[in-house]
Amino acid sequence: MEKLDSFAKVRHAALELPGYRLVVAEAQDEAVLEAVVTAKHQGMIDPILVGQPEAIKPILEKLEADPAAFRIVPSATPEESARLAVQLVHNGEGDALLKGFLPTSTLLHEVLNKEYGLRTGQVMSHTMFYEVEGYPGFIVNTDGGMLTFPNLEQKRGILENAAKLLKKLGYDKIYAACLAGSEQVDPKIQASVDAAELVAEKDRWAKWNMTVYGPVALDLAVSQEAVRHKHYEAEGAGKADIILMPNFLVGNAFGKTLTYFAGADSAGLINGAKVPIILVSRVDSAQIKFNSLALAALAAQA
């Protein structure tokens, strides 16, 4: 298949797939509903809106959408919206879950519920795609939204989740950089020690045709000029597809830097659950949310 390395390509490919069932938790937000209405009109999704009907319906009318055309499940609080939305997916009524206007922690509390949550036994991680002008293809930032201080085993899962998603986008060869501040392994810097371990596990990454390199600072991950200047030698250096973050703090700050200083377009999913979980910031635009709906369409394929 064609390599889908831009959001224009992702959106086009998603619209060629059968529509999927989307459950929205705490749906009474204009940007969320703008993306949902657009995706519904284009045949991408069949949505279930969980939230306060008296708040959802006026927004739909403002967007020139008929509220009667939408299934709305009433809830009184963000906590109830999260619970009902996760239970709907757990019961087989949804193929993907979208975080509406509620805190990430509120939704994840229900996603991780042992009775009706969406666990699979695999590592669950947040994968954020950024399209930055001048950079060839996506920058995949992971994890900046779920795993706060991942250990080595969790980092293996984070890389595998990102690789699986890139494969669904038609990536043949994948390059992953392990960020750690410098290219030296320092026993006092756990991220550098973990990076060396991950790089050594070449057999693990072979099934994804993925080369993992590091530890590196950001310049050696994304700048081929820096690679030449520093005489750094690693396959894929300077053109990373995936950047494995040492922790949530770095990943979150890096992502917001791309958004607010580089004007990057983006999309975000949690992977490793029973279904794709669409999770971006509450302040992100309808465009970013629509990109994420399109990415979820591809991620939801068997």
Stockholm file with secondary structure:
# STOCKHOLM 1.0

chainA/1-302         MEKLDSFAKVRHAALELPGYRLVVAEAQDEAVLEAVVTAKHQGMIDPILVGQPEAIKPILEKLEADPAAFRIVPSATPEESARLAVQLVHNGEGDALLKGFLPTSTLLHEVLNKEYGLRTGQVMSHTMFYEVEGYPGFIVNTDGGMLTFPNLEQKRGILENAAKLLKKLGYDKIYAACLAGSEQVDPKIQASVDAAELVAEKDRWAKWNMTVYGPVALDLAVSQEAVRHKHYEAEGAGKADIILMPNFLVGNAFGKTLTYFAGADSAGLINGAKVPIILVSRVDSAQIKFNSLALAALAAQA
#=GR chainA/1-302 SS CCCCCSHHHHHHHHHTSCCEEEEEESCCCHHHHHHHHHHHHTTSEEEEEEECHHHHHHHHHHTTCCGGGSEEEECSSHHHHHHHHHHHHHTTSCSEEEECSSCHHHHHHHHTCTTTCCCCSSCCEEEEEEECTTSSSCEEEESSSSCSSCCHHHHHHHHHHHHHHHHHTTCSSEEEEEECSSSSCCTTCHHHHHHHHHHHCHHHHHTTTEEEEEEECHHHHHCHHHHHHHTCCCTTTTCCSEEECSSHHHHHHHHHHHHHHSCCEEEEEEESSSSCEECCCTTSCHHHHHHHHHHHHHHTCC
#=GC SS_cons         CCCCCSHHHHHHHHHTSCCEEEEEESCCCHHHHHHHHHHHHTTSEEEEEEECHHHHHHHHHHTTCCGGGSEEEECSSHHHHHHHHHHHHHTTSCSEEEECSSCHHHHHHHHTCTTTCCCCSSCCEEEEEEECTTSSSCEEEESSSSCSSCCHHHHHHHHHHHHHHHHHTTCSSEEEEEECSSSSCCTTCHHHHHHHHHHHCHHHHHTTTEEEEEEECHHHHHCHHHHHHHTCCCTTTTCCSEEECSSHHHHHHHHHHHHHHSCCEEEEEEESSSSCEECCCTTSCHHHHHHHHHHHHHHTCC
//
